[in-house]
């Protein structure tokens, strides 16, 4: 919690300097603080247009904050230690293990190295592919635009230096849609899923699709939930927006499909937009609220309560309805600790959304749906807005800053607390008494 706060404050000071502004005049500190928070928390909500407000120096600061926020401060520090050939101590090993939800302290240096190198390789390939579009459009500047966009997409930050309306100008460009979507998904599914998929695919020639059975339970849940949410969200958005003249009604069938898929994917905490969010139908906006609240997957760059959390919650509810003693998924029983953690993370995120929505509604004169969209987007570190962020007053900006910060560190800190192996229950237990529920 303190490390994120420290990085945010350092970033805000740098962004408040005149050198960070394009016009050479220092921006108001509250906007510098807001931008630093949204970059470090890889959210994407901005009070000032990134492309027209910040100089090259300011954009470099923002990109560094995005990379630190996406990888995580602990991962960045561990990566530096590995690069400098310094030994990772027991305390740092515990921190890394907690950050990645690992069950063993062995091989952490190699794991961190793979995470950092894997990230840089994917971002590098993404930047090269972006250049095929952005260099013809922006000239030499397209190189920087490509690098910035690749890092931002992989880290699920949603901040870009292309235009004030995000990627709306490239809504019908298949390469930009597919590439951005892939970067978002790769960053969002989590690092441990990468290595697990690579591990089982080594046996693909011998076992074909049967090798997928060797995936860990975590990977099976993440990949299944990701597929269902993306496909289900895209189909729903396609149907709900099909006749909406403000979004995709005038598109060809192919363009409607790619716009629907991109909207479904970007709501999973990415924050890029090819459709103006304020033009969505109310039904689509409510669906997007649900997708934003869920977010990506654990141990990745995405936010939200995570796919595994929502699957565990549904599995727990199903088990209760069926009056089963155990909660199971893919023929494996889940521990009680896992279900408790899922309830805790979801409850904390819901509480942050609920309180911040009430507070923002009290200080902002805007439609209720726009306010809720803003607070869910901030708490789940998504970055999509129904054109409200730029019009927030001082109090509104502070509320969203707090929501972004708590949304980024709250569920993580809670998960780390639950990950402790120490016995926390009292020796003398309280008496049990039945109550009525439901």
N, C-alpha and C positions, 0 to 999 in steps of 0.2 A: 504493500500500500504506500509506504513512504518512498520507495524507489520510483514508482509512477509519479507521485506528487513532485518529487525532486526534478525529474526529467521535464515535467510540464512547466514548472516554474522557470527552469533554465531556458527552455524553449520560448516561453513568453517574454523573457527579458531580451533575448536575441531578436525576436520578431518585433519588439517595441522600438528597436533602434532605427534611426532614419535610413540606414543602409539597406534595411530589409524591405523598404517600400519603393515602389516603382517611381513615385514622384519625388522621392528624397525627403518627404516629411513623415515623421513618426505617426503611425496609426494610434488611435486611442488604446490604452493598455488593456481595457476590457476585451477589445477585439483581438489583440495579440494573445491574451490569455485564452480566449475562446478557440482561436485557431490552433494554438499549441495543444490544448486539451483534445480537440477533435482529431488532430494528427496522431498524438501519442496513444489515444484510445481507439485509433483506427475507426473513427466514426464516419466523418465525411460531411457533417453539417457545417456550413460556413456562413458567417455574418457578412463577410466581404468576398467578392468574386476573386478566386485564387489567381486566375489568369491575368486580370487587370490590376490587381492590388499589389502583388509581391514582386520584388526584383528577383534577379537570378539568385542572389545571396539568400533572400527570404525563402525562395522555392527550394533551395538546397537544404536549408534548416528544416523546412516542412517535410521534405523527403526523408531526411535522417530520422526525424521523429516518427514518421510512419514506419520505417524499417525497424526501429527500436520497439515501437509499440506492437508491430506485427509479430516479430520474433519473441518479444518479451525481454525485459531488462535482464532477467536471470540468464537467459540463453545467450544474449549478447555478451555479458560479462564472462560467462563460461567459455564462449567462443574465443574471446580475446585471450583468456588464460591458456587455452589449447594452442592458439596461434603463437603465443610467446613461450610455449613449452613449459608452462608452469603447472605444477601438480595441483589437482583439484582436491581440497581438503574435505574432511568428513562433513563439516557443517555445510559447505557449498554443495557437496554431493547430495545431502538430504534436501536442500532447496531445489536442486535440479530434478531430483526424483519426484518431489511433490509437484513441481511445475508441470511435469509431463505425465503425472499419475503412473509412474513406473513402480513395479513391485520389487525391483532389485537395485542395489547400488553399484553393481559390477558393470563395467563397460560403458560408463557414463561419458567419458572423454570421447570415445569413438562415436557414441550416439549423437553428442552435441556436434561433433565434426561433420557427421552425415547430414544433420539438420541444416547447418549453416551452408555447406557446400551444395546440398540439394536445392535450397532456397535460391542461392546465387545462380545456379545453373538454369533453373526454371525461369527466373526473372530475366536472365540474360537472353535465353531463347525467345521469351516473350517480347523483349525489347527489339530484337532483330526482326521478328515478324511484323511488329508494329511499324518499323521503319519503312517497310514496303508500301505503306499507305501514307504515313505522316511526313516522310521526306518529300515525296511529290507535292504534298499539300502545304507544307511549312518550310521547305528548303532545309538548310543546315539545322535550323531550330528543331526540325522534326526528330533529330537524334535525341535531344534532351526530352522532348515531349514523349517519345517512345519509352525511354528509360523511366521517366516519372510515372507514366501510365502503367507500365508493366509492374513496377514495385507496388503501386497503389492498388492495382487489381489483385495481385497475389496476396497482399496483406489485407484485402477486403476493406480498404480505407474509403474508396469512392471519391477521393479528391483528384481532380485533374486540372491540367493547364491548357486544355483545348479550347473551351468556350464557356461562357457563363451558364449555358443550358446543358452542361455535361456532355453526354454523347448523343444528344438528340439529332445532331447533324449527321451522325453516322448510323441512324436507326435502321437503314436499309442496306448497310454494308455487311455482307456475310462474314468476311474475314474479321472485322472488328467485333462483331457479335459473337462469333465462335471462339476467337482467341481470348477475349475478355471473359467469356463464360468459363472457359477451361481454366484460366488462371484463378478465377474466383473459386471454382470447385476444388482445384488442387490445394489451394491455401486453406479452404474451409473444411476439408474432410479430416485433416489432422495428420501429423508426421508419422505417427505409429501405424496408421493405415497404409501409408506408402510402402513402408518396409515389409509389412505383412503381405501385401499384394505381390510385391516383387518376389518375396520368399516362395509363395505358392505357385507363381507363374513359371518358376524354374522347372516345374514338373508338368508344364502344359503339354509338351510333345508326347509324353507317356500317358497322361491321365485325361487330357483334353479338359472339358469343363468340370470334370469330377474333382480336379485339383482345388476348386473353389471351396469344397467341403473342408479343406484343411485350414481355412481362414479362422482366426480367433473369433470368439463371440463378439468382441468389441467391433471388429471390422465388419462382420456380417450385419450387425445392427446399423452401423454408420452407413454402409453402402446401400443397404435396403431402404433405410429411411430417406437418404439423400435422393435416391431414384424416385421413390414414391412422391416425395414432396415436390421435386422439380417437375415431374410429369403431371401429377395431379394439379399443381398450381398453374402450369401452362395451359392445360385443358380448360380449367375453370376460367382463367383470364381470357382465353380465346373466345369462349362462349359469352362471357359477360361484357366483353368489349367489342364483339363482332360488329355491332351496329352503331357503335359510338363514333360520331363524326369527328370528335375532338381527339381521338386516339388512333385506332387502326381501321376504322370503317372504310376508308378510301384506299387501303393498301391491297396489293394482290394477295392471293391465298398464301403464297410462300412467305411474303413479308409479314403477314398477320401471324403466321406460325413462329417465325424467328423473333418477332417483337414480343409475343406472348411468352416464349421460352426465356428470353432475356429478362423480362419483368419478373418471372417466377424465380430465376436464379439470383438476380440482383437484390431482391428483397431479403435473401438469406444473409444479410449483413454486409453486402458489398457496397451499395449506395450509388452506383452509377445509374444514370437514367437515360433511356432512349425514348421514353414517353413522359411528358409533363405529368407529375403525380397529381396535381390539382385538377387535371382533366379526366382522371379515372372516375368511373361510376362509383356510387357509394358501396355497392356490393363488392366491387373489385378492391376498393380501399380497405374494407373490413377484412377481406381475405388476406390482403397484404399485411395487415396488422398481425394476423395469426402467424404468417410465414416469418415476419420480422421478429416476433417474440421468440419463436423457436430458434432461428439463426442457423449457425453451422454446426460443426462437430467438435468434440473435446480435443485438446492438444493441437489446435490449429490456429489460424489467424483470425477466425470468425468470432462473432459475439453471439448474443442471445443465450437462452437457457440450454441450448445444444440439442441435437437430434437424439442422442442417447437418453438424455433426461426425459424428453417427451415420450419416447418409446417405453421407458421404464414406468412412467406414470400411467400410461394406458394399459400396460401389462399388469400393473398392480391393481388398477380399477377392474380389469377383466377377471383377475384372480379373485377379487372380493365379490364380484357379481356371481361368479361360479362357485363361491364358497370353498375355494381351494386354500390349502395351508401354505403352499409354496407359490412363488412368482417365478415363472419360467419363460424362457425365450430360446428358440432353436434347440429345444430339448435339453436345455441347461437351466438349472435353478439359480436364481439371483440371491445374493446374501441380503440379509435385513439391512445391513449397513448401506448397501447401494440404494435401496428404496428410500431409506431415510435421507440420504444425500440428495436424491432427485427431488424429493418433497421440499427439502430445505432450500435448494438452489432456485426452484420454481417459485416458492413462496417469497424469497427475498427479492427476486426480480419483479414479481407482481406487486409487491409492496412499494418498491421504488417507483414503478410506473404509476401506481395509484396515487401516491403522495405528490409526485411531481406533476401529474395531470391536474390535480386539484389546485396546487400552488400556481401553475402556469395559467389556469383558467381564471384565477383570482386577479392576476396582474395583466392579462392579455385579452383584448377584445377581438376574439376570432371565433369562427365556428368550432363547435365541440369536436367534430371529426378531425379538423386540422390540428387542433391542440393535442388530441390523443395520438394522432399520427406522428407528431413531433416528439412527444415524450417516449413513445414506444421505440421510435427510430433512435433516439438518444440513448435510452437504457440498453437496447439490444446492439448498440454501436453499429447501426445500419448506415445512416447518412442521407436517407431519402426524406424529402420535405414537400409539403403541399404549399410551397412558396410562402412559408411563415418565418423561417429563420432570420432572414434579412430585416424583418420588421419588428423583431423583438426589442423591447426596452432593456434597461440595465438589469432590472429584477428578473425579467424573462431569460436573459442571457446567463445570469448566475444560476438560475434553476436548471437550465439545460446543461451547463458546465458540470454541476453537481450530479445530474442524472448520468451524463456520459462517464464521469469518473467512477461513480458507484457501480454503474452497469458493467464497467470494464474490470474492476477489481473485486466487486462484491461476491459474485458466485465463485470466482477463483479462490478468494480468501476462505470462503466457507468450505469449499471442497478440500483445501489444504488442512483446515482445522479438523474436518471429519476423517482425514487420512491418517491422523495420529494413531499409533499402535498402542498407546497407553490406555490402561483401563480407567475409564472416567466415571463409572457407576459407583455409587456409594455402597459400602459393605452392608449397611442397614438400609433395606429398601422400604419405600413407602407402601402402605396397604393399597390393594387394588379394589376399585369400585366401578361397577358398570354404569354407563350413561347411554342416552339415546342419540343416535347419529342418523341423519337423513330423514 
